Structures are given as structure tokens and as C-alpha cells.
């Protein structure tokens, strides 16, 4: 029997302990990317070392018009493919939609091309989708300080040893406003719709594929705030948003410079930047440095 979540009170769901359950759902990780080959290599290296069963996971990298075409590194999940954004548009929403169209998994997990996920990141996120077919699981943001990026081999070794913390220094910069919303509303369980939709930001977020397609996917006419807009439509359609407390499992953002999408300078004159925070899985982002993402129970 499918549990019913009243409003956004996901307390009716009881997720299993990490490492103590048997996943069955297939997941496609969609990574929209414009340039950022160096950080993409780290993202794919970390995805190759996940605790989630390899035979249930595939990856679609979408190259959104990079100046130098992207390529797949040696360290990547076995079922990883690289596609180009189709003609007729550009931007993150356009690239994510291209990935959604190519996805075959029962769950679609959108991950930015500068995230370095903790080895249990995908597992922690997917637990919630095994409990109800209408859950949207999001992640936090933890920023990290500037410094040299690790090599992909170092990322894989750190994940294998459970030593992700040594990869990046943390920054004091945080999305304090979003964490305050989550804290003040019992992890979003009591948040009104106007607040719950605001924290839907797409750097690390997973959806049931059927639910995402039923909501008509991304609004590809937008080049900023597309994730906030999708959060509004998802919540209006009765999707539950899960905000997990910070306990364990991390995915860091390895941002090598300005993380804005291409063309953002022109668009920001007329469109406000998206508002958002991560719930469900914590992620790190830096200003000109390295970053990481963390999954929490």
C-alpha cells in the first residue's frame, strides 16, 4: 500500500538505515554541463564509487555547447554516456530536459557538473523513492574554501576509505536563509507551500521519472530560476518534498570559478537569480574553489 503524506508531513515514511537495505529501483543521473571538464571528471569519479548497486545506475552527461567539447574520463560509472544538447535552445533547463528525454531509470537524479558526492549519496537519496512514488528528494549546499582540486584517483580512494572529509576544506559561507526555513518548519514538515517551493534548487535533486514527465519536465524557456519554477509545479501537483537533517553522507561541489550558467550576465538584468537550498542530501559549493555535497539520513 502506498503511504499518503498529509500536506508535506513525511513523518509517515520510515527510511531504512544506510547500508542495511536492498535497492531495486533503477536511477539515471543526469548531469548538465557547460565547460567544467575538470570538475566533471571529479563528479563522475565519485559516481563510480557509489554504494548504490552499479547495475541499477546509469549516467547521462549533457554537453550544453561547451567551447571545447566535453569528453568522458576513464573513471566513470560503467553505463555513462555523453550527449549534446539538441539544437533550438540552450541553458540548464534545456540541457536537463535533454537528459530527461534520454533517461531510462525509474528515478531521475539531477546533479550539477561540479558535485563530488559522498559514497552513499545516491543510496541516501534513493531510499525515499523506494517508500513512495511521489517524493521529490533534494539536498543541502555546503560551500568549501579555495584550493587545488584533488585528482579523480584521490576522490575514488577517499570514498573507498570513507575519508571524504579530507578532500576539501569547508567554507563558513552557507545558505543560512534556507536552513532557517527548514529548521523553523520541522524539516519542511510544517512549511506552507510558499516556502516549501522556494527551496527547490536543482544542484542535487531526484524525482520519480514518471512524476517528472507527468509534470511536463523542465520549462525550457527559462535560463534562470527553472528549478524554482519546477518546484512550484511539483508542489502544486501534490509531490512531497523531503528535507533530511544533517547526519552523514556528503557530496561536495568542486567549482573551479564562477558557477553561473552561461549567458547569466545578460539574463540577470531581467530575471532574479533562483532562490534555493538543498534538503535530503547536502552538497557543497565554493566561490572560486572546490566544493562537495553531503547526503544525510
Backbone bond lengths (Angstrom), bond angles and torsions (degrees), N, CA, C in turn:
res aa  C-N    CA-C-N  psi(-1)  N-CA   C-N-CA  omega(-1)  CA-C   N-CA-C  phi
1 X - - - 1.463 - - 1.530 109.96 -
2 X 1.310 117.40 132.55 1.460 121.95 -179.28 1.524 109.22 -77.87
3 X 1.350 117.83 123.00 1.466 119.40 179.81 1.521 111.02 -67.21
4 X 1.310 116.40 147.78 1.455 122.48 177.74 1.525 108.38 -103.28
5 X 1.335 116.72 127.21 1.454 122.39 178.75 1.531 108.46 -96.90
6 X 1.331 118.63 111.89 1.468 119.66 179.03 1.522 110.26 -72.19
7 X 1.334 114.95 124.89 1.457 120.51 -176.37 1.538 107.49 56.14
8 X 1.331 119.14 -117.11 1.467 120.20 176.07 1.529 110.80 -120.99
9 X 1.327 116.86 23.60 1.460 121.10 -177.04 1.525 110.30 -84.18
10 X 1.336 114.78 89.42 1.462 120.60 -175.55 1.526 112.87 -80.95
11 X 1.337 117.45 11.87 1.459 120.57 178.79 1.518 113.55 -62.50
12 X 1.329 117.49 -13.55 1.462 120.10 177.13 1.525 111.33 -74.50
13 X 1.333 117.32 -13.15 1.463 121.21 -179.69 1.528 110.27 -93.98
14 X 1.316 116.44 140.34 1.466 121.60 -177.75 1.523 108.92 -126.35
15 X 1.324 117.74 90.61 1.467 120.07 -176.14 1.520 112.37 -71.01
16 X 1.317 117.76 146.81 1.460 120.53 178.31 1.521 111.31 -73.36
17 X 1.320 115.95 162.82 1.464 120.63 177.42 1.522 109.75 -68.88
18 X 1.313 116.18 145.37 1.460 120.36 178.19 1.527 109.68 -60.23
19 X 1.312 115.24 132.45 1.459 120.51 -179.02 1.511 114.03 82.94
20 X 1.334 118.06 -4.50 1.458 120.77 -175.77 1.508 113.96 -114.16
21 X 1.342 117.33 28.30 1.461 119.88 -179.02 1.515 108.80 -148.79
22 X 1.340 116.34 170.90 1.453 122.39 -176.95 1.529 109.83 -117.90
23 X 1.328 118.02 103.75 1.463 120.40 179.87 1.525 111.84 -66.59
24 X 1.329 115.64 150.72 1.461 120.95 176.72 1.523 112.61 -130.87
25 X 1.331 117.68 -20.70 1.461 120.19 -176.50 1.531 111.63 -77.92
26 X 1.322 116.23 141.02 1.458 120.52 172.97 1.524 108.85 -84.83
27 X 1.338 116.05 148.88 1.462 121.10 -178.10 1.518 109.86 -136.98
28 X 1.316 115.78 134.83 1.458 122.38 171.64 1.518 108.24 -107.44
29 X 1.323 116.05 120.72 1.464 121.18 175.06 1.519 107.67 -88.71
30 X 1.327 116.69 120.62 1.464 122.23 179.97 1.531 108.33 -104.02
31 X 1.327 116.23 123.68 1.463 121.45 -177.60 1.523 109.29 -120.02
32 X 1.341 118.66 102.02 1.464 120.36 174.01 1.526 108.82 -76.50
33 X 1.322 117.11 136.42 1.466 118.89 -175.04 1.519 110.98 -145.69
34 X 1.320 114.82 136.23 1.472 121.70 171.80 1.523 106.27 -129.31
35 X 1.352 116.99 111.84 1.463 122.34 -171.29 1.540 107.95 60.73
36 X 1.321 120.13 -140.26 1.472 123.55 176.57 1.526 114.22 58.18
37 X 1.316 117.58 38.69 1.463 119.26 178.83 1.529 111.21 -59.87
38 X 1.341 117.05 -40.86 1.465 120.26 -175.41 1.523 111.42 -63.35
39 X 1.330 117.30 -44.83 1.461 118.48 -179.29 1.528 111.59 -76.65
40 X 1.314 117.26 -31.80 1.468 119.93 174.91 1.521 110.50 -58.84
41 X 1.325 116.70 -38.73 1.467 120.31 178.45 1.528 111.05 -59.38
42 X 1.338 116.64 -37.64 1.464 120.37 179.74 1.528 111.06 -72.44
43 X 1.319 116.35 -39.69 1.464 120.34 177.53 1.520 110.83 -59.09
44 X 1.323 116.32 -47.04 1.466 120.58 -178.27 1.524 111.45 -69.74
45 X 1.328 117.15 -35.57 1.465 119.70 176.85 1.523 110.35 -61.10
46 X 1.347 116.47 -44.48 1.465 120.23 179.46 1.522 111.50 -66.14
47 X 1.321 117.18 -37.35 1.463 119.81 178.28 1.526 111.33 -66.45
48 X 1.327 117.06 -26.92 1.470 120.12 179.17 1.525 111.88 -73.59
49 X 1.331 117.10 -12.03 1.467 120.86 -176.59 1.525 111.64 -115.78
50 X 1.317 118.10 25.86 1.459 121.89 -178.24 1.523 112.55 -75.53
51 X 1.333 115.06 154.01 1.460 120.48 175.06 1.527 111.73 -78.09
52 X 1.326 117.82 -18.23 1.458 120.68 178.76 1.524 108.76 -67.49
53 X 1.342 118.59 138.00 1.469 120.95 -175.29 1.528 113.12 -53.41
54 X 1.313 115.77 129.55 1.459 121.34 -176.18 1.520 112.68 -60.06
55 X 1.343 116.58 -34.94 1.462 118.97 -176.39 1.534 112.44 -73.62
56 X 1.339 116.68 -10.63 1.471 120.69 178.24 1.521 112.67 -100.13
57 X 1.331 117.70 -0.65 1.460 121.48 -172.18 1.520 111.39 -123.03
58 X 1.325 116.37 132.38 1.458 121.29 169.40 1.515 108.96 -134.96
59 X 1.314 116.79 164.42 1.460 122.40 -174.14 1.518 109.63 -131.04
60 X 1.333 116.17 137.00 1.457 122.60 172.52 1.519 107.77 -120.97
61 X 1.326 116.61 114.56 1.463 122.15 174.65 1.525 107.48 -96.38
62 X 1.331 116.52 128.28 1.468 121.12 -178.94 1.527 108.85 -111.38
63 X 1.314 116.90 113.35 1.459 122.34 178.37 1.526 108.59 -83.48
64 X 1.341 115.57 111.37 1.459 120.85 -177.70 1.528 110.09 -95.01
65 X 1.327 116.32 67.50 1.456 121.30 173.28 1.509 115.06 69.25
66 X 1.326 118.30 40.04 1.464 120.75 178.90 1.523 111.06 -60.56
67 X 1.345 116.31 144.32 1.464 120.96 179.49 1.518 110.55 -58.58
68 X 1.331 116.14 -44.08 1.461 122.43 170.75 1.522 106.52 -110.12
69 X 1.319 118.54 116.81 1.469 119.87 -175.78 1.524 112.15 -51.03
70 X 1.317 115.23 138.04 1.464 120.53 179.11 1.516 111.14 -71.18
71 X 1.318 114.85 159.42 1.460 121.15 175.73 1.518 108.47 -137.71
72 X 1.326 116.21 159.55 1.458 120.72 178.60 1.524 109.85 -88.19
73 X 1.329 116.70 129.49 1.464 120.34 179.26 1.527 111.27 -76.74
74 X 1.315 115.16 172.54 1.466 120.03 179.46 1.524 111.41 -67.71
75 X 1.342 116.79 -39.77 1.459 120.46 -179.44 1.528 109.26 -88.92
76 X 1.317 115.67 100.55 1.464 122.79 -179.25 1.519 107.53 -158.99
77 X 1.337 118.05 156.99 1.466 119.67 175.21 1.525 110.71 -54.77
78 X 1.322 116.01 150.16 1.471 120.91 -175.17 1.519 111.97 -57.96
79 X 1.318 116.38 -38.64 1.473 119.88 -178.18 1.528 109.55 -103.74
80 X 1.312 115.39 71.31 1.466 122.14 177.61 1.519 108.70 -118.89
81 X 1.320 115.70 132.70 1.461 118.55 176.38 1.518 109.88 -131.08
82 X 1.319 115.25 152.99 1.451 123.31 -178.86 1.520 108.84 -114.62
83 X 1.338 116.51 125.95 1.458 120.88 177.05 1.527 108.87 -126.55
84 X 1.299 117.01 164.36 1.457 122.13 176.59 1.521 109.61 -102.99
85 X 1.338 115.90 147.43 1.453 119.03 173.10 1.524 109.40 -58.87
86 X 1.309 118.00 138.25 1.473 119.45 -179.59 1.517 111.27 -69.64
87 X 1.314 118.15 158.80 1.464 120.71 177.35 1.525 111.08 -65.63
88 X 1.322 114.90 157.67 1.457 119.50 176.63 1.506 114.99 108.62
89 X 1.328 117.56 -7.49 1.453 120.02 -179.51 1.511 111.14 -168.66
90 X 1.322 115.98 -179.41 1.461 121.79 177.96 1.519 108.67 -161.08
91 X 1.311 116.41 169.65 1.455 121.23 178.04 1.513 112.65 104.50
92 X 1.322 114.60 171.44 1.462 120.09 -173.17 1.528 112.26 -63.14
93 X 1.328 117.39 -45.36 1.461 119.78 -179.34 1.528 110.61 -60.81
94 X 1.328 116.35 -41.60 1.463 120.90 179.45 1.530 110.48 -61.87
95 X 1.332 116.39 -43.28 1.458 120.78 -179.19 1.529 111.68 -69.18
96 X 1.329 117.05 -42.08 1.467 119.72 178.80 1.527 110.42 -62.90
97 X 1.325 116.90 -41.35 1.459 119.61 179.12 1.525 111.10 -63.11
98 X 1.337 117.26 -38.69 1.462 119.98 176.34 1.526 110.40 -61.51
99 X 1.328 116.74 -39.95 1.462 120.39 176.81 1.509 112.39 -66.54
100 X 1.338 116.81 -40.29 1.463 120.97 177.02 1.526 110.53 -61.55
101 X 1.321 116.61 -41.56 1.462 120.15 179.51 1.525 111.57 -63.17
102 X 1.338 116.54 -29.39 1.466 120.98 -178.96 1.522 113.17 -92.49
103 X 1.334 116.95 -9.28 1.469 121.05 -174.94 1.524 111.57 -72.41
104 X 1.319 115.53 141.81 1.463 121.95 177.39 1.528 112.69 -115.74
105 X 1.341 117.63 -8.82 1.454 121.15 -177.17 1.511 113.09 -73.01
106 X 1.325 115.72 156.49 1.463 120.67 175.34 1.530 111.73 -71.65
107 X 1.325 115.61 -22.20 1.461 122.57 174.96 1.524 107.39 -122.58
108 X 1.322 116.12 139.87 1.463 121.92 174.59 1.526 107.74 -109.30
109 X 1.310 116.07 123.33 1.463 123.39 -177.28 1.529 107.17 -114.88
110 X 1.322 117.00 109.01 1.460 121.38 -179.47 1.523 108.87 -90.82
111 X 1.316 115.51 127.80 1.462 121.64 -175.67 1.525 108.66 -137.46
112 X 1.318 117.33 129.91 1.454 120.22 179.34 1.526 111.49 -67.67
113 X 1.322 115.38 159.34 1.472 121.46 -173.93 1.521 112.99 -82.47
114 X 1.327 117.60 16.88 1.463 120.35 174.08 1.526 110.18 -134.11
115 X 1.328 116.38 27.70 1.452 122.09 175.99 1.525 110.20 -100.58
116 X 1.326 116.19 139.60 1.461 121.89 176.16 1.523 106.96 -120.44
117 X 1.319 117.89 92.56 1.466 120.20 -171.17 1.524 113.99 -75.84
118 X 1.323 114.59 140.35 1.467 123.41 169.92 1.531 108.87 -53.89
119 X 1.300 117.49 152.90 1.462 120.90 -173.92 1.529 112.92 -61.03
120 X 1.327 118.20 -23.30 1.467 120.93 178.16 1.526 112.26 -104.08
121 X 1.310 116.64 13.25 1.465 120.94 -176.50 1.529 111.82 -58.65
122 X 1.321 116.85 -52.32 1.465 120.04 -179.04 1.524 110.35 -66.39
123 X 1.313 117.09 -41.71 1.469 120.48 179.55 1.522 111.42 -60.33
124 X 1.329 116.57 -46.07 1.465 120.37 -178.68 1.520 111.14 -61.67
125 X 1.327 116.03 -39.99 1.466 120.39 179.69 1.527 111.38 -68.57
126 X 1.342 115.55 -44.43 1.473 119.62 -172.86 1.522 113.25 -71.80
127 X 1.347 118.03 -20.13 1.475 118.87 178.36 1.520 111.04 -54.02
128 X 1.324 116.76 -39.73 1.458 120.50 -175.51 1.514 111.95 -69.61
129 X 1.321 117.01 -32.02 1.465 119.75 179.39 1.523 111.56 -73.13
130 X 1.317 117.46 -22.88 1.467 120.45 175.72 1.522 111.83 -74.71
131 X 1.331 117.28 -15.67 1.464 121.09 -176.49 1.517 113.46 -92.95
132 X 1.332 117.09 -30.24 1.466 121.04 -178.85 1.523 108.61 -156.23
133 X 1.329 117.92 140.63 1.466 121.03 -175.09 1.519 114.45 -85.18
134 X 1.329 117.59 12.50 1.464 119.28 -178.69 1.531 111.95 -131.65
135 X 1.328 116.52 25.57 1.462 121.40 -179.88 1.525 110.42 -93.60
136 X 1.322 116.45 135.06 1.460 122.78 169.10 1.524 106.73 -106.80
137 X 1.329 116.67 120.40 1.470 121.00 -177.49 1.525 109.35 -109.37
138 X 1.339 115.61 125.98 1.451 121.23 -177.81 1.518 110.51 -117.76
139 X 1.329 116.21 175.35 1.459 120.39 -179.43 1.514 113.17 -130.48
140 X 1.336 115.45 161.45 1.458 121.94 176.67 1.524 110.99 -76.31
141 X 1.341 114.62 179.77 1.465 121.01 168.79 1.520 108.72 -126.77
142 X 1.316 116.15 124.99 1.458 122.75 168.67 1.521 106.95 -114.64
143 X 1.311 116.96 122.47 1.456 120.76 178.66 1.523 110.13 -85.18
144 X 1.319 115.89 152.26 1.458 120.41 176.87 1.515 109.25 -123.90
145 X 1.317 114.77 159.70 1.451 120.41 -177.39 1.513 112.56 -79.71
146 X 1.330 116.89 168.93 1.460 120.73 179.24 1.525 111.54 -69.01
147 X 1.304 114.88 157.69 1.456 120.07 -179.96 1.511 109.65 156.24
148 X 1.327 117.59 170.30 1.470 120.42 -178.97 1.525 111.11 -66.88
149 X 1.320 115.49 145.93 1.457 120.54 177.14 1.522 109.79 -79.79
150 X 1.331 116.94 146.60 1.465 119.06 174.77 1.525 110.56 -72.58
151 X 1.301 116.30 164.08 1.457 121.22 173.94 1.525 109.09 -80.01
152 X 1.329 118.20 154.11 1.469 119.57 177.12 1.523 112.90 -53.36
153 X 1.331 117.18 -37.90 1.468 120.53 179.51 1.531 111.05 -63.75
154 X 1.331 116.98 -35.04 1.460 120.34 177.64 1.523 111.22 -68.49
155 X 1.323 116.44 -35.86 1.466 120.52 178.00 1.522 110.01 -63.64
156 X 1.324 116.92 -48.51 1.462 120.92 -179.57 1.522 110.68 -61.01
157 X 1.333 116.99 -42.70 1.468 120.76 -179.41 1.526 110.70 -64.53
158 X 1.334 117.50 -42.92 1.462 120.88 -179.73 1.521 111.14 -63.65
159 X 1.334 117.14 -41.59 1.462 120.17 178.55 1.521 110.88 -64.43
160 X 1.327 116.51 -41.07 1.465 120.22 -178.98 1.527 111.33 -63.93
161 X 1.322 116.31 -31.70 1.464 121.16 -177.78 1.526 112.30 -91.69
162 X 1.332 116.71 -4.26 1.455 119.24 -175.17 1.515 111.91 68.87
163 X 1.325 116.63 31.31 1.466 121.90 -175.15 1.526 110.92 -118.32
164 X 1.334 116.99 40.82 1.465 120.86 -178.82 1.529 112.60 -58.63
165 X 1.321 116.64 -29.73 1.464 120.72 -175.46 1.524 112.38 -60.93
166 X 1.312 117.53 -23.49 1.463 119.59 -176.36 1.532 112.52 -81.36
167 X 1.321 117.71 -7.99 1.457 119.95 -174.19 1.528 113.09 -74.52
168 X 1.343 117.39 -37.68 1.455 121.10 -172.99 1.518 111.36 -140.86
169 X 1.325 117.70 144.29 1.471 120.36 169.52 1.523 109.49 -80.07
170 X 1.328 116.21 145.30 1.464 120.09 178.58 1.519 111.29 -84.59
171 X 1.316 115.13 150.65 1.456 122.15 175.74 1.522 108.39 -104.41
172 X 1.331 118.41 149.71 1.473 119.83 176.36 1.519 112.44 -72.39
173 X 1.339 117.97 -11.97 1.461 120.57 -179.39 1.517 110.54 -67.57
174 X 1.340 116.77 133.64 1.454 121.31 -177.60 1.526 110.15 -143.47
175 X 1.328 115.29 166.43 1.460 120.86 169.57 1.527 107.75 -89.83
176 X 1.330 115.70 70.34 1.467 120.64 -173.23 1.517 112.65 -59.81
177 X 1.335 116.88 -38.30 1.462 119.78 -176.34 1.531 111.07 -63.44
178 X 1.335 116.22 -38.51 1.459 119.75 -178.72 1.524 111.11 -73.49
179 X 1.324 116.01 -41.20 1.462 119.29 177.84 1.527 110.64 -62.77
180 X 1.321 116.15 -33.07 1.463 119.64 177.27 1.527 110.80 -66.39
181 X 1.318 117.14 -40.69 1.470 120.27 177.27 1.526 109.98 -60.79
182 X 1.320 116.41 -45.73 1.468 120.77 -178.65 1.521 110.45 -64.61
183 X 1.324 116.95 -45.47 1.461 121.46 -178.68 1.522 111.63 -64.26
184 X 1.332 116.12 -42.43 1.460 119.77 -176.43 1.526 113.39 -75.14
185 X 1.330 117.12 -11.55 1.462 119.96 -177.98 1.528 111.50 -124.16
186 X 1.349 115.09 37.77 1.467 121.23 172.23 1.521 111.31 51.99
187 X 1.339 116.31 50.62 1.457 120.31 179.62 1.511 113.86 67.83
188 X 1.322 116.95 27.61 1.470 126.35 -177.59 1.524 113.34 83.39
189 X 1.318 117.83 -1.11 1.465 119.42 -177.27 1.524 111.73 -64.78
190 X 1.332 117.36 -26.96 1.464 120.09 -179.64 1.524 112.07 -115.53
191 X 1.316 117.72 12.92 1.468 120.61 -176.44 1.524 111.11 -74.76
192 X 1.335 117.55 136.06 1.470 119.88 173.42 1.517 109.55 -68.63
193 X 1.310 116.01 160.34 1.465 121.02 -176.57 1.521 112.46 -55.17
194 X 1.330 116.70 -38.06 1.460 120.36 -176.88 1.519 112.30 -61.67
195 X 1.333 117.40 -28.82 1.457 121.06 178.61 1.525 111.49 -91.38
196 X 1.316 117.07 -40.52 1.468 120.39 -178.14 1.520 111.36 -59.91
197 X 1.318 117.41 -37.60 1.458 119.68 -178.30 1.524 111.89 -74.24
198 X 1.314 118.44 -28.05 1.456 121.17 -176.81 1.526 112.54 -66.63
199 X 1.319 118.42 -28.63 1.457 119.05 -174.42 1.521 113.04 -90.38
200 X 1.325 117.33 6.03 1.459 119.86 177.14 1.527 109.18 -79.07
201 X 1.319 115.99 102.45 1.457 122.41 178.72 1.522 108.12 -125.89
202 X 1.327 116.53 140.55 1.454 119.95 -162.88 1.507 118.99 -93.29
203 X 1.334 120.65 17.80 1.467 119.78 -178.63 1.516 112.35 -68.41
204 X 1.332 117.96 -30.47 1.458 122.88 174.45 1.520 107.81 -152.33
205 X 1.311 116.43 99.19 1.456 120.90 -174.86 1.520 108.94 -150.63
206 X 1.321 116.58 142.02 1.461 120.20 -178.89 1.519 110.43 -127.57
207 X 1.340 113.90 147.46 1.466 122.45 -176.37 1.528 109.65 -138.28
208 X 1.316 118.24 147.28 1.470 118.75 163.87 1.526 108.08 -59.69
209 X 1.318 117.10 130.12 1.470 120.12 -175.34 1.530 111.39 -58.99
210 X 1.325 116.58 -41.58 1.461 119.88 -178.76 1.520 111.01 -63.87
211 X 1.324 116.67 -38.76 1.466 121.27 178.93 1.529 110.31 -64.43
212 X 1.333 116.32 -44.93 1.455 120.27 -178.34 1.525 111.23 -63.97
213 X 1.322 116.09 -39.86 1.471 119.09 179.01 1.527 110.96 -71.06
214 X 1.331 116.91 -35.97 1.469 119.76 178.07 1.528 111.33 -64.86
215 X 1.336 115.87 -27.03 1.460 120.58 177.50 1.524 111.27 -86.69
216 X 1.343 117.23 8.62 1.459 123.65 178.62 1.520 113.31 70.69
217 X 1.340 117.39 20.22 1.451 120.27 173.24 1.511 113.82 62.95
218 X 1.335 115.49 -146.36 1.456 121.38 -176.31 1.527 111.27 -83.69
219 X 1.322 115.67 150.69 1.461 120.73 170.35 1.527 106.51 -84.92
220 X 1.316 117.05 97.64 1.462 121.56 -173.20 1.517 113.58 -75.01
221 X 1.333 117.70 -1.34 1.459 119.67 174.81 1.523 111.42 -80.31
222 X 1.341 117.01 -11.64 1.462 121.68 -178.11 1.523 110.42 -98.15
223 X 1.320 116.80 141.31 1.466 120.99 174.01 1.521 111.27 -115.26
224 X 1.305 117.98 -4.94 1.457 124.35 168.83 1.528 107.73 -142.93
225 X 1.341 115.45 153.71 1.468 122.53 177.13 1.525 113.22 67.33
226 X 1.331 117.31 15.17 1.459 119.48 -179.48 1.524 112.01 -66.43
227 X 1.336 117.08 -30.04 1.459 119.22 179.87 1.529 111.24 -75.14
228 X 1.324 117.15 -37.77 1.460 120.05 175.73 1.528 111.15 -62.74
229 X 1.316 115.63 -41.59 1.468 119.97 178.69 1.525 110.99 -64.03
230 X 1.340 117.07 -41.44 1.460 120.36 177.69 1.526 110.63 -65.34
231 X 1.329 117.07 -37.07 1.462 120.16 176.95 1.514 111.69 -59.94
232 X 1.329 116.70 -39.05 1.470 120.37 177.78 1.525 110.49 -63.05
233 X 1.342 117.03 -46.60 1.463 119.70 -178.59 1.521 111.35 -67.27
234 X 1.330 117.08 -38.34 1.463 119.94 179.42 1.525 110.83 -64.15
235 X 1.318 116.70 -45.36 1.464 120.08 -178.95 1.518 110.77 -67.67
236 X 1.336 116.83 -38.64 1.465 120.20 178.87 1.523 111.18 -64.36
237 X 1.331 115.96 -26.65 1.457 120.41 179.35 1.514 113.87 -87.30
238 X 1.328 117.26 4.67 1.458 120.34 175.10 1.505 115.01 91.28
239 X 1.334 117.86 17.23 1.460 120.09 179.07 1.523 109.43 -80.90
240 X 1.321 116.17 137.90 1.460 120.46 177.73 1.516 110.70 -85.75
241 X 1.342 116.99 138.35 1.461 121.97 178.78 1.515 108.29 -108.98
242 X 1.335 116.23 123.72 1.459 120.78 -175.57 1.524 110.63 -100.29
243 X 1.325 116.88 127.39 1.462 122.42 175.29 1.514 108.56 -116.11
244 X 1.308 117.76 111.93 1.459 120.83 -177.45 1.520 110.50 -94.52
245 X 1.333 117.56 146.67 1.462 120.44 174.84 1.522 110.08 -69.77
246 X 1.331 116.48 159.76 1.452 120.71 -177.18 1.516 109.41 -81.00
247 X 1.318 117.20 112.36 1.451 120.85 179.41 1.512 111.21 -130.71
248 X 1.322 118.98 -59.28 1.442 119.27 -176.67 1.512 110.68 -157.53
249 X 1.316 116.41 162.62 1.446 122.38 178.09 1.504 111.35 85.69
250 X 1.331 118.01 118.35 1.449 120.30 -172.45 1.507 112.65 -133.75
251 X 1.324 116.89 146.71 1.451 120.80 171.10 1.513 107.67 -130.99
252 X 1.298 118.00 117.05 1.464 121.41 -172.65 1.513 112.56 -95.39
253 X 1.332 115.24 148.10 1.454 120.65 178.45 1.516 108.92 -92.66
254 X 1.318 116.17 119.61 1.461 121.56 -179.72 1.513 108.81 -101.76
255 X 1.328 116.86 75.92 1.458 121.41 -174.55 1.516 110.31 -90.39
256 X 1.318 116.05 121.12 1.458 120.49 -177.86 1.522 110.19 -100.30
257 X 1.325 116.28 60.81 1.462 119.56 -179.99 1.513 110.85 124.36
258 X 1.301 116.81 -159.02 1.460 122.72 -178.14 1.507 110.12 -64.65
259 X 1.324 117.17 122.90 1.461 121.11 -174.85 1.519 113.52 -90.37
260 X 1.335 118.79 8.46 1.454 119.72 -179.72 1.518 111.40 -69.10
261 X 1.340 118.26 149.44 1.454 120.02 176.67 1.513 110.81 -67.80
262 X 1.318 115.93 158.03 1.462 118.49 -179.69 1.535 109.48 -64.03
263 X 1.302 115.24 143.98 1.457 120.03 -178.30 1.514 113.88 82.83
264 X 1.342 117.47 -0.32 1.461 119.90 -175.23 1.516 111.82 -63.50
265 X 1.329 117.76 -32.67 1.460 120.26 -178.62 1.527 110.39 -57.74
266 X 1.325 116.71 -42.42 1.457 120.49 -178.88 1.524 111.27 -73.15
267 X 1.322 115.63 -40.10 1.456 119.00 -174.35 1.518 111.76 -71.37
268 X 1.328 117.72 -34.22 1.452 120.39 -174.04 1.522 112.66 -65.96
269 X 1.305 117.30 -12.55 1.460 118.87 176.15 1.527 110.87 -68.53
270 X 1.351 116.69 -23.85 1.459 118.80 -176.88 1.514 114.03 -125.20
271 X 1.349 117.88 -11.44 1.460 121.53 -178.02 1.519 109.16 -125.96
272 X 1.314 117.07 129.89 1.457 120.26 177.52 1.518 109.53 -72.00
273 X 1.337 118.18 147.07 1.461 120.41 177.30 1.527 110.32 -60.85
274 X 1.314 117.83 150.72 1.462 120.21 -179.42 1.517 111.80 -65.21
275 X 1.315 115.77 147.20 1.456 121.67 176.56 1.516 107.20 -98.84
276 X 1.310 118.21 134.42 1.449 115.99 179.19 1.501 114.71 -175.94
277 X 1.330 114.06 163.78 1.442 122.59 174.77 1.501 106.74 -148.47
278 X 1.276 116.71 171.78 1.454 119.33 -177.79 1.510 110.42 -109.74
279 X 1.315 116.13 135.61 1.450 120.48 173.98 1.511 107.48 -127.30
280 X 1.295 116.38 149.93 1.455 119.14 178.05 1.511 112.52 96.33
281 X 1.305 118.09 -49.64 1.446 121.52 177.88 1.503 107.32 -139.43
282 X 1.292 118.76 131.21 1.462 118.76 -176.11 1.491 111.28 -91.46
283 X 1.293 115.55 140.90 1.441 120.13 -178.58 1.497 110.19 -129.81
284 X 1.286 116.36 152.64 1.453 119.92 179.83 1.501 112.11 -109.67
285 X 1.291 116.37 144.71 1.457 120.79 179.07 1.515 107.41 -138.84
286 X 1.328 116.95 147.09 1.439 119.10 -179.44 1.504 111.78 -121.66
287 X 1.279 115.05 164.85 1.456 121.69 170.12 1.516 106.98 -102.26
288 X 1.305 116.36 96.02 1.447 120.33 177.64 1.506 113.62 75.16
289 X 1.324 118.59 13.45 1.453 120.11 -179.56 1.503 111.64 -131.76
290 X 1.308 116.53 -140.64 1.447 121.40 -178.16 1.513 109.56 -109.83
291 X 1.310 117.14 158.91 1.447 118.18 -177.66 1.500 112.65 -145.10
292 X 1.272 116.64 172.58 1.445 120.97 178.68 1.489 111.90 -152.86
293 X 1.304 115.80 166.66 1.441 124.34 -177.33 1.511 109.11 -128.01
294 X 1.304 116.70 142.87 1.462 118.92 -174.66 1.525 110.27 -128.09
295 X 1.307 116.79 135.50 1.468 119.80 174.91 1.516 109.15 -97.94
296 X 1.307 115.40 138.13 1.470 120.34 -177.84 1.523 109.89 -120.23
297 X 1.315 115.44 154.43 1.463 119.52 177.64 1.515 109.92 -83.42
